[in-house]
């Protein structure tokens, strides 16, 4: 939590020199790939604050709340996987008004609950942070300063790969 506080303070201090700022709300579909398990897909609601600078650079800080869980079965046993609250800090380089690349630091937590016929429910959660990369496109809305952003990000959390596709409304 201290990291998030210090990152937020630094982010606010740097926003003084910003050319434009935008708030964002969106949806993230996260695909988690772990060896020996089926692919896991969860969804999160995302809230963000974007600070843009005049040389094509931008920074974004955000939080994502898990809203869609995934279930899979091992015989008579069921595993439910859910995304918990995640925090991120993203640096963005805009090639032009439409296309961009980014580097993202993501701190996330994923929980799982295993229920079976012969035992009580087991719960586990894993928390990790990692630096990932991504690409995307901004679609300007006519007669408005609002933007729709579509992006893809990839992270490598040790034995698991996390790929995210998001759509966000920036206003």
NUDO-955605 format. One record per residue (C-alpha): chain; x, y, z; residue in one letter; residue number from 1. Coordinates in steps of 0.25 Angstrom, whole numbers, plus 5000, padded with zeros to 4 digits. Example, Ala and Ser with C-alpha at 12.3 -4.5 7.8 and 13.67 -1.06 7.14 Angstrom:
REM NUDO-955605
A_5049_4982_5031_A_1
A_5055_4996_5029_S_2
END
This chain:
REM NUDO-955605
A_5000_5000_5000_X_1
A_5012_5009_5003_X_2
A_5016_5008_4988_X_3
A_5003_5012_4983_X_4
A_5003_5024_4992_X_5
A_5016_5029_4988_X_6
A_5013_5026_4973_X_7
A_5001_5034_4974_X_8
A_5008_5046_4981_X_9
A_5019_5046_4970_X_10
A_5008_5045_4959_X_11
A_5000_5057_4964_X_12
A_5013_5065_4965_X_13
A_5016_5062_4951_X_14
A_5002_5065_4946_X_15
A_5005_5080_4949_X_16
A_5012_5081_4935_X_17
A_5002_5073_4928_X_18
A_4995_5077_4915_X_19
A_4983_5070_4917_X_20
A_4976_5060_4927_X_21
A_4965_5050_4926_X_22
A_4958_5041_4935_X_23
A_4954_5027_4929_X_24
A_4945_5016_4932_X_25
A_4946_5002_4925_X_26
A_4945_4987_4925_X_27
A_4957_4978_4925_X_28
A_4957_4963_4920_X_29
A_4968_4956_4926_X_30
A_4973_4942_4921_X_31
A_4982_4934_4931_X_32
A_4990_4923_4925_X_33
A_4996_4913_4935_X_34
A_5003_4900_4932_X_35
A_4994_4888_4934_X_36
A_4981_4896_4936_X_37
A_4971_4900_4926_X_38
A_4971_4915_4922_X_39
A_4965_4924_4932_X_40
A_4957_4937_4928_X_41
A_4953_4947_4938_X_42
A_4947_4961_4936_X_43
A_4950_4974_4943_X_44
A_4944_4988_4944_X_45
A_4955_4999_4942_X_46
A_4956_5013_4947_X_47
A_4967_5022_4943_X_48
A_4973_5036_4942_X_49
A_4982_5039_4930_X_50
A_4992_5051_4929_X_51
A_4996_5055_4915_X_52
A_5009_5063_4911_X_53
A_5012_5070_4899_X_54
A_5023_5061_4893_X_55
A_5014_5049_4891_X_56
A_5017_5043_4905_X_57
A_5006_5040_4915_X_58
A_5004_5034_4929_X_59
A_4993_5027_4935_X_60
A_4989_5022_4949_X_61
A_4978_5012_4951_X_62
A_4970_5002_4959_X_63
A_4963_4990_4954_X_64
A_4952_4982_4962_X_65
A_4949_4968_4959_X_66
A_4934_4966_4954_X_67
A_4934_4953_4946_X_68
A_4939_4940_4951_X_69
A_4943_4927_4944_X_70
A_4940_4912_4948_X_71
A_4946_4899_4943_X_72
A_4944_4885_4947_X_73
A_4953_4873_4951_X_74
A_4944_4862_4951_X_75
A_4934_4864_4963_X_76
A_4942_4876_4968_X_77
A_4940_4890_4964_X_78
A_4950_4902_4964_X_79
A_4945_4916_4964_X_80
A_4956_4927_4960_X_81
A_4953_4941_4963_X_82
A_4961_4954_4960_X_83
A_4963_4963_4973_X_84
A_4966_4978_4973_X_85
A_4978_4982_4964_X_86
A_4986_4994_4963_X_87
A_4994_4999_4952_X_88
A_5003_5010_4947_X_89
A_5005_5012_4932_X_90
A_5015_5020_4923_X_91
A_5009_5022_4909_X_92
A_5016_5027_4896_X_93
A_5007_5032_4885_X_94
A_5012_5030_4871_X_95
A_5001_5039_4866_X_96
A_4986_5042_4871_X_97
A_4982_5028_4869_X_98
A_4993_5017_4872_X_99
A_5001_5016_4884_X_100
A_5011_5006_4892_X_101
A_5012_5005_4907_X_102
A_5019_4999_4918_X_103
A_5011_4996_4931_X_104
A_5014_4992_4945_X_105
A_5003_4983_4950_X_106
A_5000_4979_4965_X_107
A_4990_4968_4965_X_108
A_4983_4958_4973_X_109
A_4976_4945_4968_X_110
A_4968_4936_4977_X_111
A_4963_4922_4976_X_112
A_4953_4913_4983_X_113
A_4953_4898_4981_X_114
A_4941_4891_4985_X_115
A_4939_4876_4985_X_116
A_4930_4864_4989_X_117
A_4940_4858_4999_X_118
A_4945_4870_5007_X_119
A_4942_4884_5011_X_120
A_4945_4896_5002_X_121
A_4960_4900_5000_X_122
A_4963_4915_4997_X_123
A_4976_4920_4992_X_124
A_4981_4934_4987_X_125
A_4993_4939_4980_X_126
A_4998_4953_4979_X_127
A_5009_4958_4970_X_128
A_5014_4970_4963_X_129
A_5021_4971_4949_X_130
A_5025_4980_4938_X_131
A_5018_4977_4925_X_132
A_5016_4983_4911_X_133
A_5005_4986_4902_X_134
A_4999_4993_4889_X_135
A_4986_5000_4886_X_136
A_4978_5010_4878_X_137
A_4970_5022_4882_X_138
A_4957_5025_4875_X_139
A_4953_5040_4876_X_140
A_4938_5042_4877_X_141
A_4933_5052_4867_X_142
A_4929_5066_4873_X_143
A_4935_5062_4886_X_144
A_4948_5062_4894_X_145
A_4945_5048_4899_X_146
A_4953_5036_4894_X_147
A_4950_5021_4893_X_148
A_4963_5013_4896_X_149
A_4965_4998_4892_X_150
A_4978_4992_4897_X_151
A_4985_4979_4898_X_152
A_4995_4976_4910_X_153
A_5004_4964_4913_X_154
A_5010_4961_4927_X_155
A_5019_4949_4931_X_156
A_5016_4945_4946_X_157
A_5026_4933_4947_X_158
A_5019_4921_4943_X_159
A_5007_4928_4938_X_160
A_5004_4937_4926_X_161
A_4994_4948_4927_X_162
A_4988_4955_4915_X_163
A_4978_4966_4916_X_164
A_4969_4972_4906_X_165
A_4962_4985_4910_X_166
A_4952_4995_4905_X_167
A_4952_5009_4912_X_168
A_4944_5022_4911_X_169
A_4953_5034_4914_X_170
A_4946_5047_4917_X_171
END
